[in-house]
Amino acid sequence: MKPGVGVGIMVIENNKILLGLRNPNKLKADSELKGEGTWTMPGGKVDFMEKLVDAAKRELEEETSLIAKKLELLCISDDMTETAHYVTVGFILKEYIGEVKTMEPETIIEWKWFDMNDLPKNIYIPSKKCIDKYKEGIIYE
């Protein structure tokens, strides 16, 4: 079994971060990393022959309707459970076009802005790692 590759996009505006509530039904949240019922950044799996930045742009638009103007590398993390292994590449997005919309309501119930100093407790593991690395100024450890 080989690791998968995923991307996450930290959308930041006025010291607030955009997070989506994953469906509590594990069949609808569909994550090998078991993220049902948690808050997550926009993101997903990288398709075969797709560049990381293109996957990030695609996932962002598919999930939120936002169009990225400029994405910058934020971090890389190893996300592992007893049944899955993903390398997640986090991007940071400060400039975008459009308004946040819930484009896949069966997977992400709602999108909400959270103050960076008042985040929910139940954050999806790859998203939490990206947020922590952002706060600590670390790309990879």
Secondary structure as the mmCIF struct_conf table of DSSP 4:
data_model
#
loop_
_struct_conf.conf_type_id
_struct_conf.id
_struct_conf.beg_label_comp_id
_struct_conf.beg_label_asym_id
_struct_conf.beg_label_seq_id
_struct_conf.end_label_comp_id
_struct_conf.end_label_asym_id
_struct_conf.end_label_seq_id
STRN STRN1 GLY A 4 GLU A 13
TURN_TY1_P TURN_TY1_P1 ASN A 14 ASN A 15
STRN STRN2 LYS A 16 ARG A 22
BEND BEND1 PRO A 24 ASN A 25
HELX_RH_AL_P HELX_RH_AL_P1 LYS A 26 ALA A 29
TURN_TY1_P TURN_TY1_P2 GLU A 32 LEU A 33
TURN_TY1_P TURN_TY1_P3 GLU A 36 GLY A 37
BEND BEND2 THR A 38 THR A 38
STRN STRN3 TRP A 39 THR A 40
BEND BEND3 PRO A 42 PRO A 42
STRN STRN4 GLY A 43 LYS A 45
HELX_LH_PP_P HELX_LH_PP_P1 VAL A 46 ASP A 47
TURN_TY1_P TURN_TY1_P4 PHE A 48 MET A 49
HELX_RH_AL_P HELX_RH_AL_P2 LEU A 52 THR A 64
STRN STRN5 ILE A 67 MET A 80
BEND BEND4 GLU A 82 THR A 83
STRN STRN6 HIS A 85 ILE A 97
BEND BEND5 GLY A 98 GLY A 98
BEND BEND6 MET A 103 MET A 103
TURN_TY1_P TURN_TY1_P5 PRO A 105 THR A 107
STRN STRN7 ILE A 108 ASP A 115
TURN_TY1_P TURN_TY1_P6 MET A 116 ASN A 117
BEND BEND7 ASP A 118 ASP A 118
BEND BEND8 LYS A 121 LYS A 121
STRN STRN8 ILE A 123 ILE A 123
HELX_RH_AL_P HELX_RH_AL_P3 ILE A 125 GLU A 136
TURN_TY1_P TURN_TY1_P7 GLY A 137 GLY A 137
BEND BEND9 ILE A 139 ILE A 139
#
